[in-house]
Structure formats: structure tokens, C-alpha cells
């Protein structure tokens, strides 16, 4: 039985959103499950998908927190 963990950032794709919607989560679960069926022949009923939402403050790249990284990128794009 496969168990797949999908981590997504808990932030909106527009100013009025700050999380992934239930519909988007359902689509992720369906898509991941279908992929495992297609690639590994794992039955849908035996595939578990866990979605973890990660707060913006809890991730980063480029050696800095994400908010700082984005500020640096934005400043660099303006010059």
C-alpha cells in the first residue's frame, strides 16, 4: 500500500486566499492516486495520500526564509 505525502505552501494564489481549497486538495488526491495506478498498477483503494500545508514562515530557499528571498528577488528585478 503506497502512502504519498504532498507538501504544499499555505499561502494564497490570490490576495483573498491563504490556503489550498478542499476542491484543490481533492484534485491532488485524485491525481496522485491515478498516477500510482497508471505507473505502478497500485489500486486506488490501497493508495493513501496525505496533504501537509506548510506555513510561509516555515520554509525557505537560497539560505533565507521565503519572504526574505522573495524581497531580494523583487529588488533584483527592479534594478
N, C-alpha and C positions, 0 to 999 in steps of 0.2 A: 504494500500500500504506500504510494508516494504521499509525502507531505511537503508542500511547497509554501515557503514564506515569501511574501511580496512586501517590500517596504516602499512606502510612498511618503512624500513630504506632506505634512499637514499645513498646507497653505492653499490659498485660493488661486484659481486661474483667472479670476477677475476680482476687482476690489470688494465686491459684496460676498465673497466666498472665503471660507477659511478651513475647508476640509473637502475630502472626497465624498461625493454623494452616494447614497445607497444604490442608486442605479449604476453608477460607475463601478462600485465595488462588485455588484452582481455581474457586470460585464467582464471584469477582471477574472472573477472566479470561473465564469463560463469559458472564457478564452483560454485560461491556463489549463483547465481540465480537458478541454478539447485538444489542445496541443499535446498533452501527455497521452491522450487516446491515439491521436494520429501518429506520433513519433514512436512511442514505446508500447502501444497497444494496452495501456492501462485503463481499465473500465472506469467510467465516470463515477460510479457508485463507490469506488475504492480510493478515490483521489481526494485528499484534503487540501484546501487552500486557506492559508492564514494571511490576512492583510494587517500589517502594522503601519500605523500612521506615526511619523516622526516629526516632532515639533521643530520649527525652524531653528530654534536655539540649540538643538541637539545634534546638529550636523554641520559639516563644513568641508571645504576643499581648498587646495592651494596653501595649506598651512594655517588658515584662518577660519573663523566662523563664517557661515554662508552670507549673513547680512553684510559683513565687512568685505568679503570677496566681491559681492555684487556692487558695493560702493566703489571699490577700486576699479572694477571693470567699467562702470559707468563713467567715472572720472577719466579713465584712459580713452574711452570712446569719444569724449568731448574734445580732447586735445588733438 
